[in-house]
Amino acid sequence: MVAPAPRCSRVDFGTVRGTQLSHPMVAPAPSCCARTFCTVGSTIEVVSSGPTSQDSARAALVPLPSLPVDDTVDGERRTDVDGWGRSERVRQVARALYTPMYRYWFRAEWEGLEHVPRTGGALLVANHAGAIPSDAPVIMHGIEEELGRPVYGMADFFFRTVPWVGTLWARAGGVTAHPDNALRLLRDQGQLSLVFPEGTKGPSKTYTDRYRLRRFGRGGFVEIAMRAGVPVVPIAVVGAEESMPIVTRLPSLARALRLPYLPITANMLVLGPLGVVTYFPAKFRLRVLEPVHFDVPPGQERYSKSRVMDEAESIRQRLQETLYDMLRERRSVWFG
């Protein structure tokens, strides 16, 4: 006589009757039946050999109480990663690694740091340059070192799609450029946020067009600042153009590889393959201009497009004139 094959009822992690569970639910087996529990991945199988009609009624799923999800212990977070993915441990490592380059390679010098707010949100706006832009880490590192305030850099979503780079960028303080993200940072959390209105048009320009600012889009950064009720703080950067100048571009190959641009830099011509990731030791000078405040009520859904465009163009012209002044004052690309 052959015993009938055991019957298995599979119980998974998941949602039952609208209740989110953080652990499996086990159906009680009848007392007259032997029970065997076998675990497969995140699934528990209950094997019984009793009758089927009464078991189905008695073995109704009974949700166990959900365990509270808490990421704090005694009021402190278990992890140093914030809601944006920024990790203070990674920032400490990044500061230790980047400080020698900041101080001795680029030898960054600041003017007008008193214009950066010590508290509250502000939108930092700067010119953008270099095949692999060197200005973003210099600004973020410099303000954090000089003022002790973290800066969240807004970058194109492309960075998040690159393996390893996206995670490291987020851990170091990078955030995907999106109006909702900017509003949360500026209005809700009162943080400093860094944007480059030129977009990829800035770092993709060749050396012959150096320090000629491209159009600042449609002025979206101005509208974000108006809606958040924070000032725009322009920052003029000299030195990034020479740190990795672009000699020419390969647009066809860039499209085939789905890249924003594919440059041939002077660094590659001089240093060979090492030039792909090695900057020239150009002297960095950064000048922070007076904040721009907008006399409009925050939180509105829409603002005058003409006003937004006018304000964006005014900020672009101020930065352009400041760059020309700084270039006239500069005596050497390498020594300032």
C-alpha positions in Angstrom: 0.0 0.0 0.0 1.5 3.3 -1.1 1.1 6.4 1.1 -0.3 9.4 -0.6 2.2 12.1 -1.5 2.4 14.9 1.0 0.5 18.1 0.4 2.4 21.4 0.5 0.8 24.8 1.0 3.2 27.6 0.1 3.2 30.8 2.2 5.2 33.7 0.9 6.4 37.0 2.2 4.1 39.7 0.9 0.7 41.4 1.4 -2.3 39.6 2.7 -5.6 41.4 2.9 -3.9 44.7 2.5 -1.5 44.2 5.4 2.2 44.5 4.5 4.2 41.8 6.3 7.9 41.8 7.1 7.9 38.0 7.8 6.1 34.9 6.5 2.8 33.7 7.8 2.5 30.0 8.7 -0.8 28.2 8.5 -1.5 26.0 11.5 -1.7 22.3 10.7 -4.3 20.0 12.3 -3.2 18.5 15.6 -3.7 15.0 14.3 -1.1 15.5 11.5 2.7 15.6 11.8 4.2 18.8 10.4 7.4 19.4 8.6 8.7 22.9 7.8 11.0 23.3 4.9 12.4 26.7 3.8 13.1 27.5 0.2 14.6 31.0 -0.3 12.0 33.4 1.3 9.2 30.8 1.2 8.1 28.4 3.9 6.4 25.2 2.9 4.1 23.3 5.3 4.0 19.6 4.6 1.1 17.6 6.1 -0.4 14.2 5.4 -3.9 14.6 6.9 -7.3 15.0 5.2 -7.8 18.0 2.9 -11.4 19.2 3.6 -11.1 20.1 7.2 -7.5 21.2 6.9 -8.5 23.9 4.4 -11.0 25.4 6.9 -8.8 25.1 9.9 -5.6 26.2 8.2 -6.8 29.6 7.2 -4.0 32.1 7.1 -3.6 34.1 10.3 -1.4 37.2 9.9 1.2 37.5 12.5 1.8 41.0 14.0 4.1 43.1 11.8 7.4 44.0 13.3 8.0 47.7 13.6 10.5 49.1 11.1 12.8 51.6 12.8 16.1 52.8 11.5 17.1 54.5 14.8 18.5 53.2 18.0 18.2 55.4 21.1 17.3 58.3 18.8 20.3 57.8 16.5 20.2 56.5 12.9 21.6 53.0 12.4 23.1 54.1 9.1 24.8 57.3 8.1 23.2 57.4 4.7 20.5 60.1 4.5 17.4 60.1 2.4 19.3 61.3 -0.7 21.9 58.5 -0.5 24.6 60.8 1.0 27.0 59.0 3.3 29.1 60.9 5.9 31.6 58.0 6.0 32.0 58.2 2.2 32.3 62.0 2.5 35.1 61.6 5.1 37.0 59.3 2.8 36.3 61.6 -0.2 37.5 64.6 1.8 40.7 62.8 2.8 41.4 61.8 -0.8 40.5 65.0 -2.5 42.0 67.5 -0.1 45.6 67.1 -1.5 44.3 67.7 -5.1 42.2 70.7 -3.9 45.0 72.3 -2.0 48.2 71.4 -3.9 47.1 70.5 -7.5 44.3 73.0 -8.2 45.4 75.4 -5.3 41.8 76.7 -5.1 41.4 80.3 -3.9 38.0 81.8 -3.0 36.6 85.3 -3.0 33.3 86.4 -1.5 32.5 83.3 0.6 30.6 85.6 2.9 27.8 85.7 0.3 27.1 82.0 0.9 24.3 81.8 3.6 25.4 80.1 6.8 21.9 78.8 7.4 18.8 78.0 5.3 18.5 77.0 1.7 20.3 78.6 -1.3 20.7 77.7 -4.9 24.3 77.9 -6.0 24.8 78.5 -9.8 28.1 78.3 -11.6 29.7 78.1 -15.0 30.6 74.5 -16.1 33.6 73.3 -18.0 36.1 70.6 -18.6 35.6 67.3 -20.5 35.2 65.6 -17.1 34.1 68.7 -15.1 36.4 69.5 -12.3 34.4 72.5 -11.0 31.7 70.6 -9.2 34.0 68.7 -6.7 36.0 71.9 -6.2 32.9 73.9 -5.3 31.3 71.2 -3.1 34.6 70.4 -1.3 35.6 74.0 -0.9 32.3 75.2 0.7 32.2 72.2 3.0 35.8 72.7 4.1 35.6 76.5 4.4 32.1 76.9 5.8 31.2 73.5 7.2 28.0 73.2 5.2 27.3 70.2 2.9 26.5 71.0 -0.7 24.2 68.7 -2.8 25.3 68.7 -6.4 22.5 68.3 -9.0 23.5 66.2 -11.9 21.9 64.7 -15.0 20.2 61.3 -14.6 22.9 59.9 -16.9 25.3 59.7 -13.9 22.9 57.4 -12.0 22.9 54.9 -14.9 26.7 54.5 -14.9 27.7 51.4 -12.8 29.5 52.3 -9.6 29.7 56.0 -10.6 26.0 56.6 -9.8 26.3 55.0 -6.4 29.6 56.8 -5.5 28.1 60.1 -6.8 25.1 59.7 -4.5 27.2 58.7 -1.5 29.3 61.8 -2.0 26.3 64.2 -2.2 25.1 64.0 -5.8 21.3 64.2 -6.5 19.5 63.7 -9.8 18.5 67.0 -11.2 14.8 67.3 -11.0 12.5 70.1 -9.8 10.9 68.0 -7.1 14.3 67.1 -5.7 15.5 70.7 -5.8 12.4 71.9 -4.0 12.8 69.3 -1.2 16.4 70.2 -0.7 15.9 74.0 -0.7 12.4 74.6 0.7 11.8 71.6 3.0 15.3 70.8 4.2 17.1 74.2 3.9 20.1 72.8 2.2 22.7 74.2 -0.2 22.2 72.9 -3.8 24.5 73.3 -6.7 23.3 73.5 -10.3 25.0 74.3 -13.7 22.4 75.9 -15.9 24.5 75.4 -19.1 24.0 71.6 -18.7 26.1 69.4 -21.0 26.6 72.3 -23.4 29.2 73.8 -20.9 31.6 70.9 -20.5 31.2 69.8 -24.1 32.5 73.0 -25.7 36.0 73.0 -27.2 38.9 75.1 -26.0 38.4 77.7 -28.6 35.1 78.6 -26.9 36.4 78.6 -23.4 34.7 80.9 -20.9 31.9 81.8 -23.3 28.8 80.9 -21.4 26.1 79.0 -23.2 22.4 79.8 -22.8 21.0 79.1 -19.4 18.2 76.9 -20.7 14.7 78.3 -20.1 15.6 79.6 -16.7 14.2 76.6 -14.8 16.7 77.2 -11.9 15.2 80.7 -11.4 11.7 79.4 -11.2 12.8 76.7 -8.7 14.4 79.4 -6.5 11.2 81.5 -6.7 9.0 78.6 -5.7 11.3 77.6 -2.9 11.7 81.1 -1.6 15.5 81.0 -1.6 18.2 83.2 -3.2 20.4 82.3 -6.1 24.1 82.6 -5.4 26.2 82.9 -8.6 29.8 81.5 -8.5 32.3 82.3 -11.3 35.0 79.7 -11.7 38.3 80.1 -13.6 40.6 77.2 -14.1 38.2 74.3 -15.0 38.5 75.1 -18.7 42.3 74.5 -18.7 42.2 71.4 -16.4 40.9 69.2 -19.2 40.4 71.2 -22.4 38.6 69.6 -25.3 40.4 69.7 -28.6 37.7 68.1 -30.7 34.5 65.9 -30.3 33.3 62.7 -31.9 29.6 63.2 -32.2 28.8 60.1 -34.3 30.6 57.7 -31.9 28.9 59.5 -29.0 25.5 58.9 -30.5 26.4 55.2 -31.1 27.5 54.8 -27.5 24.5 56.9 -26.2 26.8 59.4 -24.5 26.1 63.2 -24.2 29.4 63.8 -25.9 32.7 62.1 -26.6 35.7 64.4 -26.4 39.4 64.2 -27.4 41.2 66.2 -24.8 44.6 67.7 -24.7 45.3 65.6 -21.7 44.9 62.4 -23.8 47.3 63.8 -26.4 49.9 64.7 -23.9 49.5 61.9 -21.3 48.1 59.1 -23.5 45.6 56.7 -21.8 46.4 58.3 -18.4 45.0 61.6 -19.7 41.5 60.2 -19.7 41.3 60.6 -15.9 44.3 63.0 -15.2 43.7 66.8 -14.9 46.3 69.4 -15.8 47.3 71.4 -12.7 45.5 74.6 -13.6 45.1 77.2 -10.9 41.5 77.6 -9.7 40.0 80.9 -8.7 36.4 81.1 -7.5 34.4 84.3 -6.9 31.1 84.2 -5.1 28.8 87.1 -6.2 26.1 88.7 -4.2 22.9 86.6 -3.8 20.0 87.4 -6.1 16.7 87.6 -4.2 13.3 87.5 -6.0 10.5 89.7 -4.8 7.8 87.2 -5.5 5.7 85.0 -3.2 7.0 81.5 -2.9 5.0 78.3 -3.4 3.1 79.4 -6.6 2.4 76.9 -9.3 3.5 79.2 -12.1 5.5 82.4 -12.5 5.8 84.8 -15.3 7.9 83.2 -18.1 9.2 86.6 -19.2 10.3 87.4 -15.6 12.0 84.0 -15.2 13.9 84.4 -18.5 14.9 87.9 -17.8 16.3 87.0 -14.3 18.1 84.0 -15.8 19.7 86.1 -18.5 20.7 88.8 -16.0 22.5 86.2 -13.9 24.2 84.8 -16.9 25.4 88.2 -17.9 26.7 88.9 -14.4 28.7 85.6 -14.5 30.0 86.3 -18.0 31.2 89.8 -17.1 32.8 88.5 -13.9 34.6 85.8 -15.8 36.1 88.3 -18.2 37.2 90.5 -15.3 38.9 87.5 -13.6 40.6 86.5 -16.9 42.0 90.0 -17.3 43.4 89.9 -13.8 45.0 86.4 -14.3 48.7 86.4 -15.2 49.2 82.7 -15.6 47.0 79.6 -16.2 49.2 77.6 -13.9 50.0 80.1 -11.2 47.0 82.5 -11.2 
